[in-house]
Amino acid sequence: MPGYGRRGTRRRRQHEDEYLTSRPRSSQLLVWSGVIALVSVVVLGAIFTFWARSHNIEDAPQTKSVAADERVRVASKFKSPSREEALALVKSALAVRDAGQVAARIRPGPMSPKEVLSYLETIEAQDGQIKKYDWLSSIDKNGLSLEGVLVTFNTGSKGKKRLAILTPDAMGVWQLDFAAFARWVKPSWKTLLDQDTGTGEVRVSASKDSYYNGPFKDESQWAAYRLISPDTEEVLMGYCKMGSAQYRAMELLWQHGESARARVTLEISRPPAAAGAERWQFQITRVLAEDWVMADKPLDERL
């Protein structure tokens, strides 16, 4: 991505091993080679068996692999929608064109009903016509019951995609979280990147990184994360103070050994220009939510 090369990050290439073979000079040499290979395999097998038993490997719990594959539902008193129900809920929410229907089908969050309608009316011009809906089932995060539907538009060769997340209100009515669907940011990406100072709320995908420079050059004091969004070509770097509540909240994103990239809602702040930070370097001042749906309390505050 643009801007990434400036950081001097190196990619490690993986090469396939190449094996050279040669023919034996005689059948006798071939036989002896086979005997030696067979004896070596037997000896190595015996050694490994003895070592494994002495370390109780056979009894070791498969905690990490289980955690990576496990999907834990958040306890909820409301029944989750089926595939057909989830798809119908998302379709009806995106079809809303009356302000009076917004509250019934959509969780607007920080957006007003007027802003929601304006977004829905212009989404086709921005992303294209909707091509398909893919049900993702449970994507519970942040202590919330969440159901996901991936919406694919027909713009471009691969099509733009948006994540439609459904969550129940206090009465058990499942609604579309519109801030997550719109990937709502404040201020706009352009304003956030162009201003010399200031704070912003962003919905991004984060992954761990190891780039340290400027005011964040001391890696014993800072943890680095790469932040990306489909809504900007700029690749951001976010930094947390080691040991802070924000650091602990960020590390929780990977506690189950899942994908190296995790959705997160953050408050980020640009350091003063005098500190020597690049335009894409920010301090993570709050970790508001795991994923893009806000709960009653910010994630780092609950810690």
Buried (B, 14 or more C-beta within 10 A) or exposed (E): EEBBEEBEEEEEEEEEEEEEEEEEEEEEEEEEEEEEEEEEEEEEEEEEEEEEEEEEEEEEEEEEEEEEEEEEEEEEEBEBBEEEBBBEBBBBBBEBEEEEBBEEBBBBBEBEBEBBBEBBEEBEEEBBEBEEBEBBBBBBBBBBBBBBBBBBBEBEEEBBEBBBBBBBEEEEEBBBBBBBBBBBBEBEBEEBBEEEEEBBBBBBBBBBBEBBBEBBEEEEEBBBBBBBBEBBEBBBBBBBBEEBBBBBBBEBBBEBBBEEBBBBBBBBBBBEEEEEBBBBBBBBBBBBBBBBBBBEEBBBEEE
